[in-house]
Amino acid sequence: MALGVSVLVGPLPCLAQTPTPVTAAPLTLAEALALAARNNERSGIARARVDRARAIRREAYATLLPDVNVTGTFTRRSEEVTRTIDDEEVIVQAVNALSGVATVDATLLDVRAFPVARSATRNLEAQENASAEIRRTLAYDVAETFFSVLSAERLREAASRRIEVAQATVSDARIRMEAGLASSNDLTRSELELATARLSLTQAESLVRTERLSLAYLIGAPADRPLAEPGAEPTGGDAEALERVAVESRADLRELQLRAEALRLLALEPRLRFVPTLGLRGTYRGTNEAGLSGRETDWNVAALFSWEVFDGGVRYAQAAAREAEYREALLAADALRRQIGLEVRTARTDLETARAALEQAEVRARVAEQNAREVRVRYSEGLATALEQADATASAFEASAELARQRFALGVARLSLSQALGRWPADASTAAPETTSTPVEPLAP
């Protein structure tokens, strides 16, 4: 995108320098990832879920802290009530009566609260990993769309080159036909190739616009600037070593493991209800009606003891249900662990296949381009027909298009392996959220 800049120079305000176009800096993958982390709603959703889990943990720990309640009452009566005691008039009920009560309830022993609070902590840690996985998935969506735009632009460039050759062929065919050196069929075939090339360019331009719209949607900002080609980092290593890296790094696996631990702690709570609870209550009262006692303030302290001996078996039923949920969560974590191994091996195989396919596409594109050049030389010398020229040009375009697709496929294969390993795309350190889990180094796609 070009920007116009106008600068006023000279002593007269009417003299102005002609606007000079400024080429916009290319949009890098790191910048696109940072924009997505800042603008995309999925990042906000991830943060909101962590805030919610943190609030739930505060609520769970609040049960371990004392409760303080203060109440006040104002009463307006029709008349005052008094009594005479030992020749002294005592107000029993005042016209304007004020009273207040302050109560403090503190739990001294309630073993059920500890596993609930620890379970809330594990759920918070699990949500932090889940939110990190949401943002990591978003980063890979951005990276894949970034590569899609680059691939579509390569395809558009190949289509543009095809049009240039087709236009030159049509011009030569028309000159030859007018000179009687070629038939009208050569001109017709050249014009058909030109129309086909223009259709290919229209389709390529439509694909570029579509992919750029998708990229703009993901990053929440315009994506009309040129894209900088990202670097590639090798992802070598044997399958078993990569699987170990993935198991240690995947945030979604850590999330399931922490969820299972939270359910295990929560399953302890029903069985601990058999343990008695001890509490302490302190009360302070104040009033402007001393009454017969003659005291306007009073306080007391009480020890509370509660023991639910039998509840009809509810606690045991709830404990059994929660233990079943815990076993289910463990199996889900084990299933994901095995799935991670499959994803790593599959992605590794796809990467090897993509590399081999790219090498073959490069050879095909090189041979097709060489053949197109040779045919163009022969055609200019009258040794080849327009049909041969059109076929050679179409073959070169198809080879260039296939090369662009295979380069895109290799980039996607690298991204898939990196994602299976639990890593972030290249230069995603600015977009990666801080979590309590072990940080993972970003890997270039």
GILIN-V902068 format. One record per pair of residues at least 12 apart in sequence whose C-alpha atoms are under 8 Angstrom apart, sorted by the first residue. I is the first residue (numbers start at 0). J is the second residue. D is the distance in whole Angstrom. If there is no record, write none. Layout:
i=(I | I)
j=(J | J)
d=(D | D)
This chain:
i=(0 | 0 | 0 | 0 | 0 | 1 | 1 | 1 | 1 | 2 | 2 | 2 | 2 | 2 | 3 | 3 | 3 | 3 | 4 | 4 | 4 | 4 | 5 | 5 | 5 | 6 | 23 | 23 | 24 | 24 | 25 | 25 | 25 | 25 | 26 | 26 | 26 | 26 | 26 | 27 | 27 | 27 | 27 | 28 | 28 | 28 | 28 | 28 | 28 | 28 | 29 | 29 | 29 | 29 | 31 | 31 | 32 | 32 | 32 | 32 | 32 | 32 | 32 | 33 | 33 | 33 | 34 | 34 | 34 | 35 | 35 | 35 | 35 | 35 | 35 | 35 | 36 | 36 | 36 | 36 | 38 | 38 | 38 | 39 | 39 | 39 | 41 | 41 | 41 | 42 | 42 | 45 | 45 | 45 | 45 | 45 | 46 | 48 | 48 | 49 | 49 | 49 | 49 | 52 | 52 | 52 | 52 | 53 | 55 | 56 | 56 | 56 | 56 | 59 | 59 | 59 | 59 | 60 | 60 | 62 | 63 | 63 | 64 | 64 | 65 | 65 | 65 | 65 | 66 | 66 | 66 | 66 | 67 | 67 | 67 | 67 | 68 | 68 | 68 | 69 | 69 | 69 | 69 | 70 | 70 | 70 | 71 | 71 | 71 | 71 | 72 | 72 | 72 | 72 | 73 | 73 | 73 | 73 | 74 | 74 | 74 | 74 | 75 | 75 | 75 | 76 | 76 | 76 | 76 | 77 | 78 | 78 | 79 | 79 | 79 | 79 | 80 | 80 | 89 | 89 | 90 | 90 | 90 | 91 | 91 | 91 | 91 | 92 | 92 | 93 | 93 | 96 | 96 | 96 | 97 | 97 | 97 | 98 | 98 | 98 | 98 | 99 | 99 | 99 | 100 | 100 | 100 | 100 | 101 | 101 | 101 | 102 | 102 | 102 | 102 | 103 | 103 | 103 | 103 | 104 | 104 | 104 | 104 | 105 | 105 | 105 | 106 | 106 | 106 | 106 | 107 | 107 | 107 | 107 | 108 | 108 | 108 | 108 | 109 | 109 | 109 | 109 | 110 | 110 | 110 | 111 | 111 | 111 | 111 | 111 | 112 | 114 | 114 | 114 | 114 | 115 | 115 | 115 | 117 | 117 | 118 | 118 | 118 | 118 | 118 | 119 | 120 | 121 | 121 | 121 | 121 | 122 | 122 | 122 | 124 | 124 | 124 | 124 | 125 | 125 | 125 | 125 | 125 | 125 | 126 | 127 | 127 | 128 | 128 | 128 | 128 | 128 | 128 | 129 | 129 | 129 | 131 | 131 | 131 | 131 | 132 | 132 | 134 | 134 | 134 | 135 | 135 | 137 | 138 | 138 | 138 | 138 | 139 | 139 | 139 | 139 | 140 | 141 | 141 | 141 | 142 | 142 | 143 | 143 | 143 | 144 | 144 | 144 | 145 | 145 | 146 | 146 | 146 | 147 | 147 | 148 | 148 | 148 | 149 | 149 | 150 | 150 | 150 | 150 | 151 | 151 | 151 | 151 | 151 | 151 | 152 | 152 | 152 | 153 | 153 | 154 | 154 | 154 | 154 | 155 | 155 | 155 | 155 | 157 | 157 | 157 | 158 | 158 | 158 | 158 | 158 | 158 | 159 | 159 | 161 | 161 | 161 | 161 | 162 | 162 | 162 | 164 | 165 | 165 | 165 | 165 | 165 | 165 | 165 | 166 | 168 | 168 | 168 | 169 | 169 | 169 | 169 | 172 | 172 | 172 | 172 | 173 | 185 | 185 | 185 | 186 | 188 | 188 | 188 | 189 | 189 | 189 | 192 | 192 | 211 | 229 | 230 | 230 | 231 | 231 | 232 | 232 | 232 | 233 | 234 | 234 | 234 | 238 | 238 | 238 | 241 | 241 | 242 | 242 | 242 | 242 | 244 | 245 | 245 | 245 | 245 | 245 | 245 | 246 | 246 | 246 | 248 | 248 | 248 | 248 | 248 | 249 | 249 | 249 | 249 | 250 | 252 | 252 | 252 | 255 | 255 | 255 | 255 | 256 | 256 | 256 | 258 | 259 | 259 | 259 | 259 | 260 | 262 | 262 | 262 | 262 | 263 | 263 | 263 | 265 | 266 | 266 | 266 | 266 | 266 | 266 | 267 | 268 | 269 | 269 | 269 | 269 | 270 | 270 | 270 | 272 | 272 | 273 | 273 | 273 | 273 | 274 | 275 | 275 | 275 | 275 | 276 | 276 | 276 | 277 | 277 | 277 | 277 | 278 | 278 | 278 | 279 | 279 | 279 | 279 | 280 | 280 | 280 | 280 | 281 | 281 | 281 | 281 | 282 | 282 | 282 | 283 | 283 | 283 | 283 | 284 | 284 | 284 | 285 | 339 | 342 | 342 | 343 | 343 | 343 | 346 | 346 | 346 | 346 | 346 | 347 | 349 | 350 | 350 | 350 | 350 | 353 | 353 | 353 | 353 | 354 | 356 | 357 | 357 | 357 | 357 | 360 | 360 | 360 | 360 | 361 | 363 | 364 | 364 | 364 | 364 | 367 | 367 | 367 | 367 | 368 | 370 | 371 | 371 | 371 | 371 | 374 | 374 | 374 | 375 | 410 | 411 | 413 | 414 | 414 | 417 | 417 | 417 | 421 | 422 | 422 | 422 | 422 | 423 | 423 | 423 | 423 | 424 | 424 | 424 | 424 | 425 | 425 | 425 | 425 | 426 | 426 | 426 | 427 | 428)
j=(22 | 23 | 223 | 224 | 225 | 20 | 21 | 22 | 23 | 19 | 20 | 21 | 22 | 23 | 18 | 19 | 20 | 21 | 18 | 19 | 20 | 21 | 17 | 18 | 19 | 18 | 224 | 225 | 224 | 225 | 224 | 225 | 226 | 227 | 222 | 224 | 225 | 226 | 227 | 226 | 227 | 228 | 229 | 142 | 145 | 226 | 227 | 229 | 425 | 426 | 425 | 426 | 427 | 429 | 141 | 218 | 138 | 141 | 142 | 218 | 427 | 429 | 430 | 427 | 429 | 430 | 218 | 219 | 220 | 137 | 138 | 141 | 217 | 218 | 219 | 430 | 134 | 138 | 218 | 430 | 218 | 219 | 220 | 217 | 218 | 219 | 133 | 134 | 137 | 133 | 134 | 129 | 130 | 131 | 133 | 134 | 130 | 126 | 130 | 123 | 126 | 127 | 130 | 119 | 122 | 123 | 126 | 123 | 119 | 116 | 119 | 120 | 123 | 112 | 115 | 116 | 119 | 112 | 116 | 112 | 106 | 112 | 105 | 106 | 103 | 104 | 105 | 106 | 102 | 103 | 104 | 105 | 101 | 102 | 103 | 104 | 101 | 102 | 103 | 99 | 100 | 101 | 102 | 99 | 100 | 101 | 97 | 98 | 99 | 100 | 96 | 97 | 98 | 99 | 95 | 96 | 97 | 98 | 94 | 95 | 96 | 97 | 94 | 95 | 96 | 93 | 94 | 95 | 96 | 94 | 93 | 94 | 91 | 92 | 93 | 94 | 92 | 93 | 290 | 291 | 288 | 289 | 290 | 288 | 289 | 290 | 291 | 288 | 290 | 287 | 288 | 286 | 287 | 288 | 286 | 287 | 288 | 284 | 285 | 286 | 287 | 284 | 285 | 286 | 282 | 283 | 284 | 285 | 282 | 283 | 284 | 280 | 281 | 282 | 283 | 279 | 280 | 281 | 282 | 278 | 279 | 280 | 281 | 278 | 279 | 280 | 276 | 277 | 278 | 279 | 276 | 277 | 278 | 279 | 275 | 276 | 277 | 278 | 274 | 275 | 276 | 277 | 271 | 274 | 276 | 267 | 268 | 269 | 271 | 272 | 268 | 264 | 265 | 267 | 268 | 264 | 265 | 268 | 261 | 264 | 260 | 261 | 262 | 264 | 265 | 261 | 261 | 257 | 258 | 260 | 261 | 257 | 258 | 261 | 254 | 257 | 435 | 436 | 253 | 254 | 255 | 256 | 257 | 258 | 254 | 434 | 435 | 250 | 251 | 253 | 254 | 434 | 436 | 250 | 251 | 254 | 250 | 431 | 432 | 434 | 250 | 251 | 430 | 431 | 432 | 423 | 431 | 217 | 423 | 424 | 427 | 430 | 414 | 418 | 423 | 424 | 217 | 214 | 217 | 218 | 414 | 424 | 410 | 411 | 414 | 210 | 213 | 214 | 214 | 226 | 407 | 410 | 411 | 210 | 407 | 207 | 210 | 211 | 226 | 228 | 403 | 404 | 406 | 407 | 203 | 204 | 206 | 207 | 210 | 403 | 203 | 204 | 207 | 400 | 403 | 203 | 399 | 400 | 403 | 200 | 203 | 204 | 207 | 396 | 399 | 400 | 196 | 197 | 199 | 200 | 203 | 396 | 196 | 200 | 196 | 392 | 393 | 396 | 193 | 196 | 197 | 392 | 189 | 190 | 192 | 193 | 196 | 389 | 392 | 193 | 189 | 385 | 388 | 186 | 189 | 190 | 193 | 185 | 186 | 189 | 385 | 186 | 384 | 385 | 386 | 385 | 385 | 386 | 389 | 385 | 386 | 389 | 389 | 393 | 223 | 425 | 443 | 444 | 443 | 444 | 442 | 443 | 444 | 443 | 413 | 416 | 417 | 343 | 344 | 347 | 343 | 420 | 339 | 340 | 343 | 420 | 420 | 339 | 340 | 343 | 419 | 420 | 421 | 336 | 339 | 420 | 420 | 421 | 422 | 437 | 439 | 419 | 420 | 421 | 422 | 421 | 332 | 335 | 336 | 328 | 329 | 331 | 332 | 328 | 329 | 332 | 328 | 325 | 326 | 328 | 329 | 325 | 321 | 322 | 324 | 325 | 321 | 322 | 325 | 321 | 317 | 318 | 319 | 321 | 322 | 325 | 318 | 318 | 314 | 315 | 317 | 318 | 314 | 315 | 318 | 307 | 314 | 306 | 307 | 308 | 309 | 306 | 304 | 305 | 306 | 307 | 304 | 305 | 306 | 302 | 303 | 304 | 305 | 302 | 303 | 304 | 300 | 301 | 302 | 303 | 300 | 301 | 302 | 303 | 298 | 299 | 300 | 301 | 298 | 299 | 300 | 296 | 297 | 298 | 299 | 296 | 297 | 298 | 297 | 419 | 416 | 419 | 416 | 419 | 420 | 412 | 413 | 415 | 416 | 419 | 416 | 412 | 409 | 412 | 413 | 416 | 405 | 408 | 409 | 412 | 409 | 405 | 402 | 405 | 406 | 409 | 398 | 401 | 402 | 405 | 402 | 398 | 395 | 398 | 399 | 402 | 391 | 394 | 395 | 398 | 395 | 391 | 388 | 391 | 392 | 395 | 387 | 388 | 391 | 388 | 444 | 444 | 444 | 443 | 444 | 442 | 443 | 444 | 439 | 439 | 440 | 441 | 442 | 439 | 440 | 441 | 442 | 441 | 442 | 443 | 444 | 441 | 442 | 443 | 444 | 441 | 442 | 443 | 441 | 441)
d=(7 | 6 | 7 | 6 | 8 | 6 | 5 | 5 | 6 | 8 | 5 | 5 | 7 | 7 | 5 | 6 | 5 | 7 | 5 | 6 | 7 | 7 | 6 | 5 | 7 | 7 | 7 | 8 | 7 | 7 | 6 | 5 | 5 | 5 | 8 | 6 | 6 | 5 | 6 | 6 | 5 | 7 | 7 | 7 | 7 | 8 | 7 | 7 | 8 | 7 | 7 | 5 | 6 | 8 | 7 | 6 | 6 | 7 | 8 | 7 | 6 | 8 | 6 | 7 | 6 | 5 | 5 | 7 | 7 | 8 | 7 | 8 | 6 | 4 | 6 | 8 | 7 | 8 | 8 | 5 | 6 | 5 | 8 | 6 | 6 | 6 | 7 | 7 | 7 | 7 | 6 | 8 | 4 | 7 | 6 | 7 | 7 | 7 | 7 | 7 | 6 | 6 | 7 | 8 | 7 | 5 | 7 | 6 | 7 | 7 | 5 | 6 | 7 | 8 | 7 | 5 | 7 | 8 | 5 | 7 | 7 | 7 | 7 | 7 | 7 | 6 | 4 | 7 | 8 | 6 | 5 | 6 | 7 | 6 | 5 | 7 | 6 | 5 | 7 | 7 | 6 | 4 | 6 | 6 | 5 | 7 | 7 | 6 | 4 | 6 | 8 | 6 | 5 | 6 | 7 | 6 | 5 | 7 | 8 | 6 | 5 | 7 | 6 | 5 | 6 | 7 | 5 | 7 | 8 | 6 | 7 | 5 | 8 | 6 | 5 | 5 | 5 | 7 | 7 | 7 | 7 | 7 | 6 | 6 | 7 | 5 | 7 | 6 | 7 | 8 | 7 | 7 | 6 | 7 | 5 | 6 | 8 | 7 | 6 | 4 | 7 | 6 | 5 | 6 | 7 | 6 | 5 | 7 | 6 | 5 | 7 | 7 | 6 | 5 | 7 | 8 | 6 | 5 | 7 | 7 | 6 | 5 | 7 | 6 | 5 | 6 | 8 | 6 | 4 | 6 | 8 | 5 | 5 | 7 | 8 | 5 | 5 | 7 | 8 | 7 | 5 | 7 | 7 | 7 | 8 | 8 | 5 | 8 | 6 | 6 | 8 | 5 | 6 | 7 | 6 | 7 | 6 | 7 | 7 | 7 | 7 | 4 | 7 | 6 | 6 | 7 | 8 | 6 | 7 | 7 | 5 | 7 | 6 | 6 | 8 | 7 | 7 | 8 | 7 | 4 | 7 | 8 | 5 | 6 | 7 | 6 | 7 | 5 | 7 | 7 | 6 | 7 | 7 | 7 | 6 | 6 | 7 | 7 | 6 | 7 | 6 | 6 | 8 | 7 | 8 | 6 | 7 | 8 | 7 | 7 | 8 | 8 | 7 | 7 | 8 | 6 | 8 | 7 | 6 | 7 | 8 | 7 | 8 | 6 | 7 | 7 | 7 | 6 | 7 | 8 | 6 | 7 | 8 | 6 | 7 | 6 | 5 | 6 | 7 | 8 | 5 | 7 | 7 | 6 | 6 | 8 | 6 | 5 | 8 | 8 | 8 | 8 | 6 | 8 | 6 | 6 | 7 | 5 | 6 | 6 | 5 | 6 | 8 | 6 | 6 | 7 | 6 | 8 | 6 | 5 | 7 | 7 | 8 | 6 | 6 | 7 | 8 | 6 | 6 | 5 | 6 | 7 | 7 | 8 | 6 | 5 | 7 | 7 | 8 | 6 | 6 | 7 | 8 | 6 | 5 | 6 | 8 | 6 | 5 | 7 | 7 | 6 | 7 | 5 | 7 | 7 | 7 | 6 | 7 | 6 | 7 | 6 | 6 | 8 | 7 | 8 | 7 | 8 | 5 | 6 | 7 | 5 | 6 | 8 | 7 | 8 | 8 | 7 | 6 | 8 | 7 | 7 | 7 | 6 | 6 | 7 | 6 | 7 | 8 | 8 | 7 | 4 | 6 | 7 | 7 | 8 | 7 | 5 | 7 | 8 | 7 | 8 | 7 | 4 | 8 | 7 | 6 | 7 | 7 | 7 | 8 | 7 | 5 | 8 | 7 | 6 | 7 | 5 | 8 | 5 | 6 | 8 | 7 | 7 | 7 | 5 | 8 | 7 | 6 | 7 | 8 | 5 | 8 | 5 | 6 | 8 | 7 | 8 | 5 | 7 | 6 | 5 | 6 | 7 | 7 | 7 | 7 | 7 | 6 | 6 | 8 | 7 | 7 | 6 | 4 | 7 | 6 | 5 | 6 | 7 | 6 | 5 | 7 | 6 | 5 | 7 | 7 | 6 | 5 | 6 | 6 | 5 | 6 | 7 | 7 | 6 | 4 | 6 | 5 | 5 | 6 | 7 | 6 | 4 | 7 | 6 | 5 | 6 | 7 | 7 | 8 | 6 | 6 | 6 | 7 | 7 | 8 | 6 | 5 | 7 | 6 | 6 | 7 | 5 | 6 | 8 | 7 | 6 | 5 | 7 | 6 | 7 | 7 | 5 | 6 | 7 | 7 | 6 | 5 | 7 | 6 | 6 | 6 | 5 | 6 | 7 | 7 | 6 | 5 | 7 | 5 | 7 | 7 | 5 | 6 | 7 | 7 | 6 | 7 | 6 | 6 | 8 | 5 | 8 | 5 | 6 | 8 | 7 | 8 | 6 | 7 | 6 | 6 | 8 | 7 | 5 | 6 | 6 | 6 | 6 | 6 | 6 | 5 | 4 | 6 | 7 | 8 | 7 | 6 | 7)
